[in-house]
Amino acid sequence: MSDVGSDHDQQVGTSRQARPVLAIEHVSKSFGAVKAVIDASLELTAGEAHALVGENGAGKSTIVKMLAGVHQPDTGALYMDGEVVQLTSPANARDAGIAVVYQEPTLFPDLDVAENVFMGRMPRRTGGRVDRPAMLEQVNAVMDRLGVRLDPNRLTRGLSIADQQLIEIAKALTLDAKVIVMDEPTAALSSAEVARLYRVMETLRAEGAAIVFISHRLDEVFASCQQVSVMRDGRSVLSSPADELTSDQLVRAMVGRDIAKRQGVHESGSGDVVLKVDRLTREGKFVDISFEVRAGEIVGLAGLVGAGRTEIAQAIFGIDRYDAGSVTVSGAPLKKASPSAAMASRS
């Protein structure tokens, strides 16, 4: 295991036996005076999920855009199967066998699943007509490979983020992508959707794809990835098998120092009630919501996607009206549907 506690940062190791399907070697990228990436290296092996982690601003997104062909490195090189490649455009990256699945996929909402999968390259019959039966057959075959059910005839509009990501993954498979980059894919997914994504990743690995998995959630990194690389301040500082790292070691590599253990919050440290929500209801959105927030407290409002958390917050703040219940700030009723009153309230 790499010694993340040493004085010197650990550079990307070269001890793994298989030749990498893709390698990034000592790349840098600047935008004017801003040095987004200073010295980054990464090796991806077929059949492996490789986590790329780091704080915001560490350079991960710039690396993703290099792989996507959006940005080209100022220095350093990219290799596919040991050969230098120049990814000068997204189409060039796609042709090289690299596919990127973004946190919020950019699909055509008024086209169906099959049309989105084959956008720009639909199979044709003699005479130039789209061969829709062939297209549907291929999409169904890909979905069967992934172990998911998604009707290729269904319009993309209204599909969940998780299903839209599956369309992007299906597109990558029909392109025979060797490398699939998943940029914060779980940020808007429920626990069940995350579990399904893990199963899809296992299928992709079994078929020999190399996966780059970017996430701020370390439990997901350890649950789904075999290798972890850390970036800090534009540099690669660590690469190690996931099973040889602990969460504390990973965090230390990300921030460059030890993090003090968080002390438990005791009830005695909380003050008077500042915000009180009593039986708040908005028909069709949420029903009978009650909670209190005291001075000195941080109160979490959790739930699955679509559970109503955003709607509750908007009603409290006055963006939306509510049908029943009340909101008080330091004992004083808060005017309904008035963000200005919410902002003017003082505890």
Summary of the structure (lengths in Angstrom):
residues: 347
radius of gyration: 24.2
end to end distance: 51.3
largest distance: 78.1
contacts: 1011
relative contact order: 0.14
helix: 29%
strand: 27%
